C-alpha cells in the first residue's frame, strides 16, 4: 500500500476524516459523522476504519485554541462541551500507535486554501458553525504568541452589539456572522423557529430572513476589510458553510468589504470559496508532511 496520512477535521457540528497519500491527494472518500459527546472515540473509530498498511502519521484539524507543539486543545467555545484541556495528540496516538499532529481547524483551512489558490500569503476567513480563519505567510500559518492566531471570529463587530458569543463574551463577529450567529439574530428578531440552517434561511424570501443574511454578510465583510487594512495580505478568501448562503449574503459581504478598504489596499481581491472539509483535510496533511520532511 502507498504510505499515507490519516486526517480528521473536528468541527462544532461534524467530524470529517479521510486518507491523504504521499502526494497530498485525497486517497479515500471523506467520511463524516455529527460531532458527538465522545469526540476522541469518534475520531479514532473513523481513522481506524480508513487506515491502510503503511500509513505513517495522523493529522488533526481541531476546533478551539490549539497548542500545536503539545498537541493539546487549550480552550474552546461552547460548540463542543468540555473540549478545552483535551490532550488530543496523546489520546489519539495512544489508541492508533502513530505519531499525531494537531493544528487549529482555521489554520488547516488556510493552508488548504493557500495550496488551492496557489498563493503563499493570504487571509482566510472561515464561517461555519463559528468563525475562524488564518493568516498564511510564506505558506505557513501565523499561530500567535498564545496559540490563538486566526481566531478572527472574536474581533468586535458593530452588528453584534449586545449579542452573546459562544466564547462567553459579548459583541464578537462570531455572534452575528457564523451560521450559529446568523440564525441567532434571525430567531431573536422573531423569525420562524423551525429554520435550523443558513441554507434553509437562504431559501426564504421574507424580509426578516433577507435581513439576517445581509447582517451576517455585512459584519463579515466589514471585518475582512478591517483586517486587510491592518495586515495587507495578497488575497482574501472567505470559505465555510456560510459561504454557500447565496446571493443576498454575498452581495452584502462584498459591499461592506469594498466600502471598508483604505485606498492603499483597495485592489486586494476577495474570493468566496465553496471548499469544504476536503480543504481543511488537505491543509492539515500538508502541514504534517512539511514537519515530517523538515
C-alpha positions as MATLAB code, in Angstrom:
seq = 'XXXXXXXXXXXXXXXXXXXXXXXXXXXXXXXXXXXXXXXXXXXXXXXXXXXXXXXXXXXXXXXXXXXXXXXXXXXXXXXXXXXXXXXXXXXXXXXXXXXXXXXXXXXXXXXXXXXXXXXXXXXXXXXXXXXXXXXXXXXXXXXXXXXXXXXXXXXXXXXXXXXXXXXXXXXXXXXXXXXXXXXXXXXXXXXXXXXXXXXXXXXXXXXXXXXXXXXXXXXXXXXXXXXXXXXXXXXXXXXXXXXXXXXXXXXXXXXXXXXXXXXXXXXXXXXXXXXXXXXXXXXXXXXXXXXXXX';
ca = [
       0.000    0.000    0.000;
       1.097    3.563   -0.630;
       2.115    5.352    2.555;
      -0.370    7.968    3.602;
      -1.556   10.233    6.374;
      -4.823    9.753    8.208;
      -6.564   13.108    8.597;
      -9.523   14.314   10.664;
     -11.250   17.683   10.812;
     -13.128   18.248   14.073;
     -15.743   20.996   13.984;
     -18.555   22.056   16.251;
     -21.156   20.331   14.073;
     -19.385   17.436   12.358;
     -16.199   15.391   12.154;
     -14.752   14.594    8.725;
     -11.952   12.120    8.044;
     -10.012   10.765    5.070;
      -6.661    9.402    3.932;
      -4.224   11.639    2.071;
      -1.485    9.980    0.031;
       2.185   10.905   -0.150;
       1.466   13.335   -2.996;
      -1.070   15.275   -0.903;
      -4.084   13.897   -2.795;
      -7.180   12.558   -1.061;
      -6.871    8.804   -1.335;
     -10.260    7.881    0.096;
     -13.787    9.167    0.272;
     -14.401   11.666    3.049;
     -16.367   10.128    5.889;
     -18.444   12.408    8.095;
     -20.351   11.993   11.339;
     -22.101   14.514   13.591;
     -19.827   15.717   16.387;
     -20.827   13.562   19.387;
     -20.135   13.919   23.100;
     -17.290   11.376   22.809;
     -15.214   13.238   20.232;
     -11.959   11.311   20.670;
     -13.672    7.930   20.399;
     -15.432    9.037   17.208;
     -12.190   10.311   15.655;
     -10.287    7.133   16.491;
     -13.092    4.970   15.067;
     -13.198    6.914   11.790;
      -9.431    6.847   11.325;
      -9.124    3.182   12.251;
     -11.698    2.319    9.578;
      -9.716    4.293    6.984;
      -6.275    3.024    7.970;
      -4.185    1.061    5.494;
      -0.845   -0.688    5.765;
       1.969    1.819    5.503;
       0.129    4.843    6.880;
       2.726    6.829    8.784;
       1.032    9.598   10.745;
      -2.169   11.335   11.798;
      -3.052   14.963   11.156;
      -5.953   16.544   13.032;
      -7.537   19.926   12.372;
      -9.366   20.794   15.577;
     -11.775   23.467   16.689;
     -10.588   25.601   19.594;
      -7.322   27.237   20.604;
      -4.660   24.606   19.911;
      -1.149   24.304   21.327;
       0.445   22.845   18.204;
       3.694   21.890   19.932;
       1.874   19.982   22.668;
      -0.981   18.673   20.529;
      -3.493   19.923   23.091;
      -6.752   21.859   22.846;
      -6.275   24.694   25.332;
      -9.688   26.356   25.250;
     -12.817   26.259   23.115;
     -16.231   27.794   22.726;
     -19.408   26.108   23.901;
     -19.862   24.440   20.492;
     -18.044   21.338   21.848;
     -18.759   20.836   25.532;
     -15.706   20.085   27.682;
     -13.318   20.281   24.732;
     -10.848   22.675   26.331;
      -7.945   20.904   28.024;
      -8.117   17.788   25.833;
      -4.618   16.288   25.200;
      -5.757   15.273   21.743;
      -2.467   14.171   20.184;
      -1.575   11.929   23.116;
      -5.018   10.325   23.282;
      -5.214    9.534   19.580;
      -1.581    8.414   19.333;
      -2.041    6.031   22.232;
      -5.045    4.427   20.548;
      -3.692    4.231   16.987;
       0.023    3.760   17.631;
       1.005    6.530   15.185;
       2.556    9.965   15.643;
      -0.151   12.647   15.768;
      -0.013   16.365   14.977;
      -2.852   18.737   15.837;
      -3.456   22.164   14.276;
      -6.343   24.595   14.615;
      -9.057   23.982   12.040;
      -8.968   27.556   10.747;
      -5.236   27.352   10.172;
      -5.593   23.995    8.415;
      -8.251   25.534    6.184;
      -5.973   28.492    5.457;
      -3.128   26.215    4.388;
      -5.502   24.275    2.144;
      -6.737   27.497    0.536;
      -3.161   28.685    0.011;
      -2.491   25.485   -1.922;
      -5.726   25.681   -3.921;
      -5.253   29.314   -4.942;
      -1.515   28.970   -5.491;
      -0.537   31.947   -3.333;
       1.859   31.825   -0.352;
       0.303   34.772    1.504;
      -3.414   35.089    2.192;
      -6.042   35.935    4.765;
      -8.634   33.179    5.208;
     -11.961   33.749    6.943;
     -13.898   30.544    7.536;
     -17.532   30.978    8.559;
     -19.306   27.801    9.579;
     -20.658   26.832   12.986;
     -18.248   29.514   14.234;
     -15.930   31.977   12.508;
     -12.242   31.112   12.308;
      -9.508   31.511    9.788;
      -5.829   32.026    9.321;
      -3.174   34.444    8.211;
      -0.844   32.484    5.934;
       2.635   33.901    5.279;
       5.091   32.018    3.056;
       2.742   29.039    3.172;
       2.734   28.828    6.980;
       0.026   29.922    9.439;
       0.750   32.672   11.947;
      -0.013   30.862   15.203;
       0.470   33.761   17.605;
       2.184   34.172   20.970;
      -0.709   32.490   22.827;
      -1.731   29.934   20.154;
      -4.800   31.997   19.169;
      -3.678   33.170   15.716;
      -6.548   33.028   13.231;
      -9.438   33.353   15.691;
     -10.900   36.232   13.712;
     -14.409   35.411   14.903;
     -13.587   37.138   18.147;
     -12.886   40.599   16.821;
     -15.544   43.080   17.918;
     -18.284   43.721   15.340;
     -20.744   46.618   15.473;
     -23.528   44.405   14.087;
     -23.119   42.032   17.053;
     -23.573   44.681   19.754;
     -25.241   43.084   22.771;
     -25.243   39.592   21.275;
     -23.627   36.724   23.213;
     -20.765   34.890   21.518;
     -20.267   31.147   22.132;
     -16.902   32.059   23.717;
     -18.770   33.725   26.579;
     -18.102   37.344   25.595;
     -20.472   39.856   24.038;
     -20.412   41.505   20.621;
     -17.909   39.368   18.742;
     -18.094   38.745   14.994;
     -18.956   35.070   15.522;
     -22.126   36.103   17.373;
     -23.623   37.512   14.175;
     -21.624   36.228   11.158;
     -21.314   32.482   11.827;
     -24.050   30.027   10.937;
     -24.962   29.990   14.611;
     -24.886   33.792   14.765;
     -26.973   34.454   11.657;
     -29.659   32.072   12.930;
     -29.462   33.543   16.453;
     -30.040   37.042   15.051;
     -32.942   35.803   12.924;
     -34.622   33.974   15.797;
     -34.052   36.890   18.209;
     -35.966   39.126   15.792;
     -38.943   36.766   15.827;
     -38.018   34.522   12.902;
     -39.518   31.100   12.222;
     -38.131   28.788   14.954;
     -38.189   25.794   12.604;
     -35.458   27.341   10.400;
     -32.341   25.477   11.542;
     -29.594   26.190    8.978;
     -28.338   29.097    6.895;
     -29.161   27.027    3.817;
     -32.801   26.892    4.959;
     -32.673   30.619    5.629;
     -31.277   31.347    2.157;
     -34.303   29.633    0.584;
     -36.710   32.078    2.213;
     -37.818   35.340    0.645;
     -39.355   37.146    3.629;
     -37.683   40.389    4.656;
     -36.541   39.129    8.064;
     -34.649   36.219    6.522;
     -33.039   38.538    3.991;
     -32.106   40.978    6.771;
     -30.420   38.191    8.747;
     -28.318   37.207    5.747;
     -27.434   40.829    4.992;
     -26.465   41.483    8.614;
     -24.171   38.472    8.750;
     -22.623   39.242    5.374;
     -22.113   42.903    6.230;
     -20.429   42.093    9.525;
     -18.062   39.589    7.910;
     -17.236   41.902    5.001;
     -16.522   44.829    7.309;
     -14.283   42.652    9.492;
     -12.422   41.389    6.422;
     -11.808   44.965    5.297;
     -10.502   45.959    8.717;
      -8.113   43.018    8.774;
      -6.888   43.769    5.250;
      -6.293   47.405    6.203;
      -4.127   46.241    9.103;
      -2.368   43.215    7.575;
      -2.220   43.898    3.798;
      -2.417   40.274    2.543;
      -2.015   39.204   -1.074;
      -5.505   37.676   -1.235;
      -8.603   37.270    0.942;
     -10.638   34.065    0.782;
     -13.957   33.613    2.574;
     -14.990   29.981    2.972;
     -17.041   27.634    5.129;
     -20.668   26.535    5.050;
     -21.935   30.122    5.394;
     -20.107   30.988    2.153;
     -22.813   28.975    0.394;
     -25.623   31.139    1.816;
     -26.425   32.721   -1.520;
     -26.505   35.974   -3.441;
     -28.067   38.207   -0.771;
     -25.396   37.274    1.760;
     -22.524   37.528   -0.737;
     -23.657   40.907   -2.062;
     -23.717   42.313    1.485;
     -20.290   40.799    2.166;
     -18.685   42.307   -0.916;
     -20.296   45.731   -0.451;
     -19.120   46.042    3.159;
     -15.667   44.779    2.203;
     -15.278   47.240   -0.659;
     -16.604   50.169    1.372;
     -14.293   49.446    4.299;
     -10.935   49.310    2.493;
      -8.453   52.152    2.626;
      -7.103   53.309   -0.782;
      -3.710   51.636   -0.357;
      -5.265   48.155   -0.277;
      -8.403   48.792   -2.330;
      -7.290   46.391   -5.071;
      -6.962   43.414   -2.700;
      -9.070   40.649   -4.211;
     -11.701   38.810   -2.179;
     -12.727   35.322   -3.279;
     -15.647   33.296   -1.944;
     -14.723   29.617   -1.880;
     -17.118   26.709   -1.998;
     -14.481   24.421   -0.492;
     -15.459   22.283    2.461;
     -13.920   19.601    4.622;
     -11.545   18.496    1.869;
      -9.749   21.847    2.061;
      -9.063   21.557    5.789;
      -8.068   17.894    5.444;
      -5.537   18.652    2.704;
      -4.215   21.623    4.659;
      -3.690   19.595    7.833;
      -1.979   16.799    5.899;
       0.295   19.301    4.150;
       1.233   20.879    7.475;
       2.217   17.484    8.911;
       4.078   16.408    5.767;
       6.257   19.519    5.976;
       7.068   18.774    9.601;
       7.946   15.157    8.864;
      10.262   16.072    5.981;
      11.894   19.156    7.534;
];
